[in-house]
């Protein structure tokens, strides 16, 4: 029975992560990325705070020594800023390219985790990581390839604009993956060596990210445009983004941690490694994005690469 609960939690997390990207893509067709990000951070901060109250313990932070507390806060700042700035890059990327292209590209974050871990903490780079990482990295070739033009009469100016958006969207998605990789390394360092309270630490890092963008918004008013009267008609789209963020970064992550406690990290990760394929299928059927065989192949490379890293 506990194993079944673990499977259910894992599937919930998998579909939540996949569906959240669809919500972002749909909503960003109606609203801008910067105010959307701020709404999302507010929702996620509230959700992670509630989860930390239910499953975490803030008292554990105050029991840390001065040195450990300083290291804890610095690592949380690095993780929080990395994940939120990465989120902004991802949102802008979704404005430029399809979700079925952007989301798999962000899965490159895994292969950036290992170099960061090696450089910063001297983690071992096993041969399985190099082989799996190569397969995952190879997916970029297929995900970044341009679609064949179906309209020969398309103006050169429009074609140039599409090519520019494609290149920019790809670079932003990869940039998000790099920052998310750094965020994961900093977060894992805290939970492995300083405090194993993942729920409180998750809230602290997200809170730092939210504070950062609240301050940035003072100088760049477009971050606060979601709160203006002119955007009142679009408030539902901001709420959609906020709820999706709360469910993915808050609830889904919690479900993943709980599932890992029940069934083990390896088995749980084996299931969640399939998230890009689920997201690919949902993008085609729900968002009506174009079916591309090469994208399916690219996602297959990502999944196989993950399996090699997990099992070998």
Secondary structure by P-SEA (a helix, b strand, c coil): caaaaaaaaaaaaaaaaaaaaaaaaaaaaccccaaaaaaaaaaaaaaaaaaaaacccccccccccaaaaaaaaaaaaaaaaaaaaaaaaaaaaaaccccccccccccaaaaaaaaaaaaaccccccaaaaaaaaaaaacccccccccccccccccaaaaaaaaaaaaaaaaaaaaaaaaaaaaaaaaaaaacccccaaaaaaaaaaaaaaaaaaaaaaaccccccccccccccaaaaaaaaaaaaaaaccaaaaaaaaaaaaccaaaaaaaacaaaaaaaaaaaccccccccaaaaaaaaaaaaaaaaaacc
